[in-house]
Amino acid sequence: MSLSLYFLRHGETIYSRSGGFCGELDPELTPCGHQMAEAFAATYSTQPWTAVFASPMQRTIATATPLCQAIGMEMQLRDGLKEINYGAWEGQTQEFVKQHYLDEYIRWMTEPAWNAPTGGETAVQIASRSALVIAEIEQKYTSGNVLVVSHKATIRIMLCSLLGIDLGRYRDRINALAGSVSIVKFGEHGPLLEVLGDRHYMGDSLRNLPGT
């Protein structure tokens, strides 16, 4: 049996709904976000799990908690799985950032691998810190299913890193809606993407929410 990583983005928050910049900010899940977490646990609790890793933010912990309670497994928190730090842009809208940080915003939109939000992190920095967590998982668990609960940008960057996609294109090549699951299997030829951004487990009412 080989190792499979299940990358789960946390459920809906007020920022995933509005599109505001939220990295270091620590909002709770919305009621719909909690429903997403419960739906994930209801669908996936019958599957055998080897470990659960999560970002230490309350939105990711709350997303992982229903499954962990259902299967009786303790989650392992890792800072390397946290969302991109948006620096001075935290909590602001795109319109605000364009008005007050236009040059930095243009550079970040053009090449985010090496350009950061004002006072924040680049995609290269996120890839480096998250890669340490992936390496830890690969070292500890040679087989089985491991859940990794993280954030939109971080999941997209991790997937790009594993699949050999240019980090500067992570927003253009990979999507990760709230509550979506992507599965990467580690075989003899390296990481293989088996599922990308699946949300069928949560049903139409949650899946069709705007802005998630």
C-alpha positions as CSV (number, residue, x, y, z in Angstrom):
1,M,0.0,0.0,0.0
2,S,1.3,3.4,-0.9
3,L,1.0,6.8,0.8
4,S,-1.8,9.1,-0.2
5,L,-2.1,12.7,1.0
6,Y,-5.6,14.2,1.2
7,F,-5.3,18.0,1.0
8,L,-8.4,19.6,2.5
9,R,-9.0,23.3,2.4
10,H,-10.9,24.6,5.5
11,G,-14.6,25.3,5.3
12,E,-16.2,28.7,4.6
13,T,-15.2,31.8,6.5
14,I,-16.4,35.4,6.1
15,Y,-13.2,36.1,4.1
16,S,-13.5,33.1,1.8
17,R,-17.0,34.4,1.1
18,S,-16.0,38.0,0.5
19,G,-12.7,37.5,-1.2
20,G,-10.8,39.7,1.3
21,F,-7.1,39.0,2.1
22,C,-7.0,36.6,5.1
23,G,-3.8,34.8,6.0
24,E,-2.6,35.6,9.5
25,L,-6.1,36.7,10.6
26,D,-7.9,33.9,12.4
27,P,-11.6,34.0,11.7
28,E,-13.9,31.2,12.7
29,L,-15.8,29.1,10.3
30,T,-19.3,30.3,9.3
31,P,-22.2,28.1,10.1
32,C,-21.9,26.8,6.5
33,G,-18.2,26.2,7.1
34,H,-19.1,24.0,10.0
35,Q,-21.6,22.1,7.9
36,M,-18.8,21.5,5.4
37,A,-16.6,20.0,8.1
38,E,-19.4,17.8,9.4
39,A,-20.2,16.6,5.9
40,F,-16.5,15.8,5.3
41,A,-16.4,13.7,8.5
42,A,-19.7,12.0,7.6
43,T,-18.3,10.9,4.2
44,Y,-14.7,10.1,5.1
45,S,-14.9,8.7,8.6
46,T,-15.4,5.2,7.3
47,Q,-12.0,5.4,5.4
48,P,-8.9,4.1,7.2
49,W,-6.7,7.0,8.3
50,T,-3.1,6.9,9.3
51,A,-2.7,10.5,10.6
52,V,-4.2,14.0,10.5
53,F,-2.1,17.1,10.1
54,A,-3.5,20.7,10.3
55,S,-2.5,24.3,10.2
56,P,-2.8,25.7,13.8
57,M,-5.5,28.3,12.8
58,Q,-9.0,28.0,14.3
59,R,-10.6,27.6,10.9
60,T,-8.4,24.6,10.0
61,I,-8.7,23.1,13.5
62,A,-12.5,23.4,13.3
63,T,-12.5,21.8,9.9
64,A,-10.4,18.8,11.1
65,T,-12.2,18.3,14.4
66,P,-15.3,16.4,13.3
67,L,-13.3,13.8,11.5
68,C,-10.8,13.5,14.3
69,Q,-13.6,13.0,16.8
70,A,-15.3,10.4,14.6
71,I,-12.2,8.3,14.2
72,G,-10.6,9.0,17.6
73,M,-7.4,10.4,16.2
74,E,-5.5,13.5,17.5
75,M,-4.5,16.0,14.9
76,Q,-0.9,17.1,14.6
77,L,-0.6,20.9,14.2
78,R,2.2,22.4,12.0
79,D,3.0,26.0,11.4
80,G,4.3,25.1,7.9
81,L,0.7,24.5,6.8
82,K,-0.5,28.1,7.7
83,E,-1.8,30.4,5.0
84,I,0.3,32.9,3.2
85,N,1.0,36.0,5.4
86,Y,-0.5,38.9,3.5
87,G,1.3,41.5,5.6
88,A,-0.2,45.0,5.3
89,W,-3.0,43.6,3.1
90,E,-4.5,41.5,5.9
91,G,-8.2,42.1,6.2
92,Q,-8.4,44.4,3.2
93,T,-10.2,44.1,-0.1
94,Q,-8.5,43.9,-3.5
95,E,-9.9,47.3,-4.3
96,F,-8.2,48.8,-1.2
97,V,-4.9,47.1,-2.0
98,K,-5.0,48.3,-5.6
99,Q,-5.6,51.9,-4.3
100,H,-2.9,51.9,-1.6
101,Y,-0.3,49.3,-2.8
102,L,-0.6,49.3,-6.6
103,D,3.0,48.7,-7.5
104,E,3.4,45.9,-5.0
105,Y,0.1,44.4,-6.0
106,I,1.0,44.4,-9.7
107,R,4.3,42.7,-9.0
108,W,2.6,40.1,-6.8
109,M,-0.1,39.4,-9.4
110,T,2.6,39.1,-12.2
111,E,5.1,36.9,-10.3
112,P,4.0,35.8,-6.9
113,A,6.7,33.2,-6.5
114,W,9.3,35.9,-5.8
115,N,7.2,38.9,-5.0
116,A,5.3,39.1,-1.7
117,P,2.3,41.2,-0.5
118,T,3.6,44.2,1.3
119,G,5.4,42.8,4.4
120,G,4.1,39.3,3.6
121,E,5.4,36.0,2.1
122,T,6.3,34.8,-1.3
123,A,5.1,31.5,-2.8
124,V,8.7,30.3,-2.6
125,Q,8.7,30.9,1.2
126,I,5.4,29.0,1.6
127,A,6.7,26.1,-0.6
128,S,9.8,25.9,1.6
129,R,8.0,25.8,4.9
130,S,5.2,23.5,3.8
131,A,7.7,21.1,2.1
132,L,9.2,20.4,5.6
133,V,5.8,19.1,6.7
134,I,5.4,16.9,3.6
135,A,8.9,15.5,4.1
136,E,8.1,14.8,7.8
137,I,4.9,12.9,6.7
138,E,6.8,10.9,4.1
139,Q,9.5,10.0,6.6
140,K,7.0,8.9,9.3
141,Y,4.4,7.2,7.1
142,T,5.4,5.1,4.1
143,S,1.8,4.0,3.4
144,G,-1.8,4.8,4.3
145,N,-4.0,7.9,4.1
146,V,-2.9,11.1,5.7
147,L,-5.2,14.2,5.9
148,V,-3.5,17.6,5.5
149,V,-5.9,20.4,6.4
150,S,-4.6,23.8,5.2
151,H,-5.5,26.9,3.3
152,K,-6.3,28.1,-0.3
153,A,-2.9,29.5,-1.4
154,T,-0.9,27.0,0.7
155,I,-2.6,24.0,-0.8
156,R,-2.2,25.3,-4.3
157,I,1.5,26.0,-3.7
158,M,2.0,22.5,-2.2
159,L,0.3,20.9,-5.2
160,C,2.4,22.9,-7.6
161,S,5.6,21.9,-5.8
162,L,4.7,18.2,-5.8
163,L,3.6,18.2,-9.4
164,G,6.4,20.2,-10.9
165,I,4.2,23.3,-11.8
166,D,5.8,26.7,-11.8
167,L,5.1,28.3,-8.4
168,G,4.5,31.6,-10.1
169,R,1.5,30.2,-11.7
170,Y,-0.2,28.6,-8.7
171,R,-3.2,30.9,-9.0
172,D,-3.5,30.2,-12.7
173,R,-3.2,26.4,-12.7
174,I,-4.8,25.1,-9.5
175,N,-8.0,26.0,-7.7
176,A,-9.0,25.1,-4.1
177,L,-12.5,26.1,-3.1
178,A,-13.6,26.1,0.5
179,G,-13.9,22.5,1.7
180,S,-12.4,21.0,-1.4
181,V,-10.3,17.8,-1.3
182,S,-7.3,17.0,-3.6
183,I,-5.6,13.7,-3.4
184,V,-1.9,13.0,-4.3
185,K,-0.7,9.4,-4.3
186,F,3.0,8.7,-3.8
187,G,4.1,5.9,-6.1
188,E,7.3,4.6,-7.7
189,H,7.3,7.4,-10.2
190,G,6.7,10.1,-7.5
191,P,3.6,12.2,-6.7
192,L,0.5,11.4,-8.8
193,L,-2.5,13.7,-8.7
194,E,-5.6,11.5,-8.4
195,V,-8.3,14.0,-7.4
196,L,-8.4,17.8,-7.7
197,G,-10.7,20.1,-5.8
198,D,-13.5,17.6,-5.2
199,R,-16.6,18.8,-3.2
200,H,-19.2,16.3,-4.1
201,Y,-19.3,15.0,-0.5
202,M,-21.0,18.2,0.8
203,G,-24.1,18.3,-1.4
204,D,-25.5,20.9,-3.7
205,S,-26.6,23.5,-1.1
206,L,-23.1,24.0,0.2
207,R,-21.3,23.3,-3.0
208,N,-23.2,26.1,-4.8
209,L,-22.5,28.8,-2.2
210,P,-21.3,32.0,-3.9
211,G,-17.7,33.2,-3.3
212,T,-16.2,30.1,-1.8
